Amino acid sequence: MLPGRMLISVSVLVLLMGSAGVSAVSAGDRPASNRVVMSDLAAEIAKEVSDKVAVKVDGYGLELSAHLNDENHSFLGNVMVAVMTENGYKLFQSPSTSPDGTRLVLKYRLLNFTLAYPDVYRSWLIGGKRIKRRANLTVATTLVDPRDGSVLWVGESSREYNDEFDNSDRGLVEEGNFSFTKPAVPSGGWGKYVEPVFVSGIVVGLVYLFFSNQDSAEK
């Protein structure tokens, strides 16, 4: 039978380890969803582009033209429409809705649209899993006069975002129907889960030996 003092100490040890894990994963606000993260990055880029082309677009309408007709370009395009409309731009949906001489064309191309989980780990010896998140967005833009195809402005904008969240919040983080909202979760390897148990066993063993030696010395 384990010495009484050891039982108390082991209980305290487990309690402290468990409490540390809980406090680490429960601190802070709920994480933003992947859709919101990418939307915020896209909005920052759209605002930057909007400010930079304002002088050249003054007096003209603006047509937005995506490099590709895919989900990610459509996502970015919707954000750019919202931001530029809010900033007072007169936007045209297609060339047929505006004659030449009244509009300029802003072409945009995604060079990087990445949202990934680079790592999974446990925050303490005993605790819930944490997922690291990284988002990158890089957009190339070109302002063109459609009357002669002349290039009036060229720019490239990038944004990056890094954070981490509890695995238990994945349902909230991955809400939405866009494919990018549900990136693959790395396995993390057996070592990340075996090591805490191994270390815990060593600690408990050392505590046991310590109190066993004390009891032997007292006899």
C-alpha contacts under 8 A as a table, 3 or more apart, distances in Angstrom:
res1	aa1	res2	aa2	distance
2	L	6	M	6.53
2	L	7	L	6.55
2	L	208	Y	7.63
3	P	6	M	5.21
3	P	7	L	6.45
3	P	211	F	7.05
3	P	212	S	7.13
4	G	7	L	5.19
4	G	8	I	6.52
5	R	8	I	5.20
5	R	9	S	6.20
5	R	211	F	7.23
6	M	9	S	4.96
6	M	10	V	5.96
6	M	207	V	6.77
6	M	208	Y	6.18
6	M	211	F	6.18
7	L	10	V	5.25
7	L	11	S	6.13
8	I	11	S	5.15
8	I	12	V	6.21
9	S	12	V	5.04
9	S	13	L	6.05
9	S	207	V	7.69
10	V	13	L	4.92
10	V	14	V	6.15
10	V	204	V	6.56
10	V	207	V	7.44
11	S	14	V	5.23
11	S	15	L	6.03
12	V	15	L	4.97
12	V	16	L	6.06
13	L	16	L	5.20
13	L	17	M	6.16
14	V	17	M	5.07
14	V	18	G	5.92
15	L	18	G	5.11
15	L	19	S	5.91
16	L	19	S	5.07
16	L	20	A	6.02
17	M	20	A	5.20
17	M	21	G	6.36
17	M	124	W	7.27
17	M	125	L	6.71
17	M	126	I	6.20
18	G	21	G	5.20
18	G	22	V	6.31
18	G	126	I	5.88
18	G	127	G	6.59
19	S	22	V	5.13
19	S	23	S	6.11
20	A	23	S	5.29
20	A	24	A	6.16
20	A	124	W	6.98
21	G	24	A	5.24
21	G	25	V	6.39
21	G	123	S	6.39
21	G	124	W	5.31
21	G	125	L	7.58
21	G	126	I	6.14
21	G	127	G	4.50
21	G	128	G	7.05
22	V	25	V	5.47
22	V	26	S	5.99
22	V	127	G	6.58
22	V	128	G	7.77
23	S	26	S	5.34
23	S	27	A	5.98
24	A	27	A	5.76
24	A	123	S	6.93
25	V	123	S	7.42
25	V	127	G	7.93
25	V	128	G	7.09
25	V	130	R	7.61
25	V	165	F	7.82
25	V	166	D	6.19
30	R	169	D	7.88
31	P	165	F	6.37
31	P	169	D	7.60
31	P	172	L	7.89
31	P	173	V	6.68
32	A	36	V	6.17
32	A	37	V	6.45
32	A	172	L	7.93
32	A	173	V	6.21
33	S	36	V	5.20
33	S	37	V	6.27
33	S	172	L	6.21
33	S	173	V	3.86
33	S	174	E	5.95
33	S	175	E	6.55
33	S	181	T	7.94
34	N	37	V	5.04
34	N	38	M	6.31
34	N	115	L	7.66
34	N	173	V	5.61
34	N	174	E	5.91
34	N	175	E	7.59
34	N	180	F	7.86
34	N	181	T	5.22
34	N	182	K	7.99
35	R	38	M	5.40
35	R	39	S	6.01
35	R	174	E	7.59
35	R	175	E	7.50
35	R	176	G	6.96
35	R	178	F	7.73
35	R	181	T	6.01
36	V	39	S	4.89
36	V	40	D	5.98
37	V	40	D	5.28
37	V	41	L	6.40
37	V	135	A	7.67
37	V	161	Y	7.80
38	M	41	L	5.11
38	M	42	A	6.08
38	M	115	L	7.92
38	M	135	A	7.19
38	M	137	L	7.77
39	S	42	A	5.05
39	S	43	A	6.04
39	S	76	L	7.69
39	S	79	V	6.85
40	D	43	A	5.01
40	D	44	E	6.26
41	L	44	E	5.21
41	L	45	I	6.41
41	L	137	L	6.88
41	L	159	R	6.05
41	L	160	E	7.50
42	A	45	I	5.16
42	A	46	A	6.05
42	A	76	L	6.11
42	A	79	V	6.49
42	A	80	M	7.42
42	A	137	L	7.33
43	A	46	A	4.97
43	A	47	K	6.06
43	A	79	V	6.06
43	A	80	M	6.75
43	A	83	V	6.57
44	E	47	K	5.19
44	E	48	E	6.25
44	E	159	R	7.92
45	I	48	E	5.02
45	I	49	V	6.19
45	I	139	V	7.73
45	I	157	S	6.14
45	I	158	S	7.09
45	I	159	R	7.37
46	A	49	V	5.17
46	A	50	S	5.92
46	A	79	V	7.42
46	A	80	M	5.24
46	A	83	V	6.41
46	A	84	M	7.29
47	K	50	S	4.95
47	K	51	D	6.20
47	K	83	V	6.50
47	K	84	M	7.37
48	E	51	D	5.33
48	E	52	K	6.33
48	E	157	S	7.80
49	V	52	K	5.12
49	V	53	V	6.23
49	V	141	T	7.93
49	V	155	G	7.78
49	V	157	S	7.87
50	S	53	V	5.62
50	S	54	A	6.03
50	S	84	M	6.36
50	S	87	N	7.66
51	D	54	A	5.34
52	K	55	V	7.43
53	V	56	K	5.45
53	V	57	V	6.06
53	V	143	L	7.83
53	V	153	W	7.46
54	A	57	V	5.26
54	A	58	D	6.02
55	V	58	D	5.30
56	K	152	L	7.62
57	V	60	Y	5.35
57	V	61	G	7.15
57	V	62	L	7.25
57	V	104	L	6.96
60	Y	90	K	7.70
60	Y	101	G	7.95
60	Y	102	T	5.32
60	Y	103	R	4.92
60	Y	104	L	6.54
61	G	89	Y	6.88
61	G	90	K	4.89
61	G	91	L	5.75
61	G	92	F	6.79
61	G	102	T	5.94
61	G	103	R	4.25
61	G	104	L	6.31
62	L	89	Y	6.99
62	L	90	K	6.09
62	L	91	L	4.83
62	L	92	F	5.95
62	L	103	R	5.20
62	L	104	L	5.05
62	L	105	V	5.75
62	L	106	L	6.87
63	E	91	L	5.70
63	E	92	F	4.87
63	E	93	Q	6.19
63	E	94	S	6.57
63	E	95	P	7.51
63	E	103	R	6.74
63	E	104	L	6.18
63	E	105	V	4.68
63	E	106	L	6.03
64	L	77	G	7.63
64	L	91	L	7.59
64	L	92	F	7.48
64	L	93	Q	7.26
64	L	105	V	5.93
64	L	106	L	4.96
64	L	107	K	6.00
64	L	108	Y	7.52
65	S	105	V	6.78
65	S	106	L	6.01
65	S	107	K	4.61
65	S	108	Y	6.31
66	A	69	N	6.74
66	A	73	H	6.33
66	A	74	S	7.75
66	A	77	G	7.20
66	A	107	K	5.87
66	A	108	Y	5.24
66	A	109	R	6.26
67	H	73	H	7.54
67	H	107	K	6.86
67	H	108	Y	6.00
67	H	109	R	5.00
67	H	110	L	7.71
68	L	73	H	6.38
68	L	109	R	7.48
69	N	73	H	6.44
69	N	74	S	6.77
70	D	73	H	5.52
70	D	74	S	6.10
71	E	74	S	5.09
71	E	75	F	6.08
71	E	178	F	7.66
72	N	75	F	5.02
72	N	76	L	6.25
72	N	113	F	7.32
73	H	76	L	5.10
73	H	77	G	5.93
73	H	109	R	7.49
73	H	110	L	6.86
74	S	77	G	4.92
74	S	78	N	6.16
75	F	78	N	5.39
75	F	79	V	6.58
76	L	79	V	5.23
76	L	80	M	6.20
77	G	80	M	5.01
77	G	81	V	6.12
78	N	81	V	5.17
78	N	82	A	6.34
79	V	82	A	5.17
79	V	83	V	6.21
80	M	83	V	5.16
80	M	84	M	5.93
81	V	84	M	5.36
81	V	85	T	5.87
81	V	91	L	7.67
82	A	85	T	5.31
82	A	86	E	6.19
83	V	86	E	5.13
83	V	87	N	6.27
84	M	87	N	4.85
84	M	88	G	6.41
84	M	89	Y	5.52
85	T	88	G	5.23
85	T	89	Y	5.21
85	T	90	K	6.86
85	T	91	L	7.14
86	E	89	Y	7.49
92	F	95	P	7.42
92	F	97	T	6.49
92	F	98	S	6.86
92	F	103	R	7.99
93	Q	97	T	6.95
94	S	97	T	5.78
94	S	98	S	7.45
95	P	98	S	5.56
95	P	99	P	6.99
96	S	99	P	7.07
98	S	102	T	6.65
98	S	103	R	6.86
99	P	102	T	6.09
99	P	103	R	7.42
100	D	103	R	6.37
100	D	146	P	6.73
100	D	147	R	5.98
101	G	104	L	7.88
101	G	147	R	6.85
103	R	145	D	7.66
103	R	146	P	7.91
104	L	143	L	6.93
104	L	144	V	5.93
104	L	145	D	5.12
104	L	146	P	6.44
105	V	143	L	5.73
105	V	144	V	5.14
105	V	145	D	6.37
105	V	146	P	6.68
106	L	141	T	6.72
106	L	142	T	5.66
106	L	143	L	4.51
106	L	144	V	6.33
107	K	141	T	5.49
107	K	142	T	5.10
107	K	143	L	6.33
107	K	144	V	7.63
108	Y	139	V	6.67
108	Y	140	A	5.68
108	Y	141	T	4.42
108	Y	142	T	6.56
109	R	139	V	5.67
109	R	140	A	5.16
109	R	141	T	6.40
110	L	113	F	6.56
110	L	137	L	7.70
110	L	138	T	6.12
110	L	139	V	4.71
110	L	140	A	6.42
111	L	137	L	7.65
111	L	138	T	5.31
111	L	139	V	5.60
111	L	140	A	6.75
112	N	136	N	6.56
112	N	137	L	5.17
112	N	138	T	4.83
112	N	139	V	7.03
113	F	135	A	7.79
113	F	136	N	5.92
113	F	137	L	4.78
113	F	138	T	6.70
114	T	134	R	7.93
114	T	135	A	5.54
114	T	136	N	5.12
114	T	137	L	6.50
114	T	180	F	7.80
115	L	133	R	7.38
115	L	134	R	5.82
115	L	135	A	4.32
115	L	136	N	6.49
115	L	180	F	6.59
115	L	181	T	7.60
115	L	183	P	6.90
116	A	133	R	5.91
116	A	134	R	5.46
116	A	135	A	6.47
116	A	183	P	5.62
116	A	184	A	7.24
117	Y	120	V	7.62
117	Y	131	I	6.54
117	Y	132	K	5.47
117	Y	133	R	4.64
117	Y	134	R	6.31
117	Y	183	P	6.75
117	Y	184	A	6.89
117	Y	185	V	5.96
117	Y	186	P	7.12
118	P	131	I	7.99
118	P	132	K	6.02
118	P	133	R	6.48
118	P	134	R	7.07
118	P	185	V	7.96
118	P	186	P	7.12
119	D	131	I	6.08
119	D	132	K	5.33
119	D	133	R	7.79
119	D	185	V	7.79
119	D	186	P	6.26
119	D	188	G	6.62
120	V	129	K	6.71
120	V	130	R	5.68
120	V	131	I	4.60
120	V	132	K	6.25
120	V	185	V	7.55
120	V	186	P	6.49
120	V	187	S	7.22
120	V	188	G	5.48
121	Y	129	K	5.55
121	Y	130	R	5.37
121	Y	131	I	6.70
121	Y	188	G	6.73
121	Y	192	K	6.51
122	R	125	L	7.17
122	R	126	I	7.43
122	R	127	G	5.99
122	R	128	G	5.89
122	R	129	K	4.60
122	R	130	R	5.82
122	R	192	K	7.26
122	R	193	Y	7.71
123	S	126	I	7.83
123	S	127	G	6.21
123	S	128	G	7.03
123	S	129	K	6.83
123	S	130	R	6.57
124	W	127	G	5.52
124	W	196	P	7.92
125	L	196	P	4.70
125	L	197	V	7.31
125	L	199	V	7.75
125	L	200	S	7.19
126	I	196	P	6.80
126	I	197	V	8.00
128	G	166	D	7.16
128	G	167	N	7.25
129	K	166	D	6.17
129	K	167	N	5.46
130	R	164	E	6.63
130	R	165	F	5.61
130	R	166	D	4.64
130	R	167	N	5.49
131	I	164	E	5.36
131	I	165	F	5.44
131	I	166	D	6.22
131	I	167	N	6.10
132	K	162	N	7.59
132	K	163	D	5.99
132	K	164	E	4.14
132	K	165	F	6.65
133	R	162	N	5.67
133	R	163	D	5.32
133	R	164	E	5.36
133	R	165	F	7.75
134	R	160	E	7.46
134	R	161	Y	5.69
134	R	162	N	4.57
134	R	163	D	6.71
135	A	160	E	5.63
135	A	161	Y	5.01
135	A	162	N	6.49
136	N	158	S	7.47
136	N	159	R	5.93
136	N	160	E	4.59
136	N	161	Y	6.55
137	L	158	S	5.58
137	L	159	R	5.33
137	L	160	E	6.49
138	T	156	E	7.12
138	T	157	S	5.60
138	T	158	S	4.21
138	T	159	R	6.51
139	V	156	E	5.65
139	V	157	S	5.37
139	V	158	S	6.47
140	A	154	V	7.66
140	A	155	G	5.87
140	A	156	E	4.38
140	A	157	S	6.59
141	T	154	V	5.82
141	T	155	G	5.23
141	T	156	E	6.13
142	T	151	V	7.01
142	T	152	L	7.61
142	T	153	W	5.75
142	T	154	V	4.51
142	T	155	G	6.46
143	L	151	V	5.96
143	L	152	L	5.39
143	L	153	W	5.02
143	L	154	V	6.40
144	V	149	G	5.98
144	V	150	S	5.69
144	V	151	V	4.62
144	V	152	L	5.62
144	V	153	W	7.33
145	D	148	D	6.25
145	D	149	G	5.35
145	D	150	S	5.43
145	D	151	V	6.58
145	D	152	L	7.02
146	P	149	G	4.94
146	P	150	S	7.33
147	R	150	S	7.92
151	V	154	V	7.49
165	F	169	D	6.90
166	D	169	D	5.42
166	D	170	R	7.32
167	N	170	R	5.50
168	S	171	G	7.41
169	D	172	L	5.41
169	D	173	V	6.16
170	R	173	V	4.89
170	R	174	E	5.80
171	G	174	E	5.47
171	G	175	E	6.23
172	L	175	E	5.52
173	V	181	T	7.84
174	E	181	T	5.17
174	E	182	K	5.57
175	E	181	T	7.04
176	G	181	T	6.85
177	N	181	T	7.40
178	F	181	T	5.70
179	S	182	K	6.19
179	S	183	P	7.97
180	F	183	P	6.18
188	G	191	G	7.89
188	G	192	K	6.47
189	G	192	K	6.05
189	G	193	Y	7.72
190	W	193	Y	5.53
190	W	194	V	5.99
191	G	194	V	5.09
191	G	195	E	5.52
192	K	195	E	5.78
192	K	196	P	7.19
193	Y	196	P	6.06
193	Y	197	V	7.12
194	V	197	V	5.43
194	V	198	F	6.18
195	E	198	F	4.95
195	E	199	V	6.04
196	P	199	V	5.13
196	P	200	S	6.02
197	V	200	S	5.05
197	V	201	G	6.17
198	F	201	G	5.15
198	F	202	I	6.42
199	V	202	I	5.11
199	V	203	V	6.31
200	S	203	V	5.14
200	S	204	V	6.19
201	G	204	V	5.20
201	G	205	G	6.02
202	I	205	G	5.01
202	I	206	L	6.17
203	V	206	L	5.18
203	V	207	V	6.30
204	V	207	V	5.12
204	V	208	Y	6.20
205	G	208	Y	5.06
205	G	209	L	6.26
206	L	209	L	5.13
206	L	210	F	6.10
207	V	210	F	5.09
207	V	211	F	6.40
208	Y	211	F	5.50
208	Y	212	S	5.98
209	L	212	S	4.99
209	L	213	N	6.05
210	F	213	N	5.38
210	F	214	Q	6.42
211	F	214	Q	4.90
211	F	215	D	6.15
212	S	215	D	5.19
212	S	216	S	6.24
213	N	216	S	5.03
213	N	217	A	6.13
214	Q	217	A	5.11
214	Q	218	E	6.32
215	D	218	E	5.21
215	D	219	K	6.52
216	S	219	K	5.38
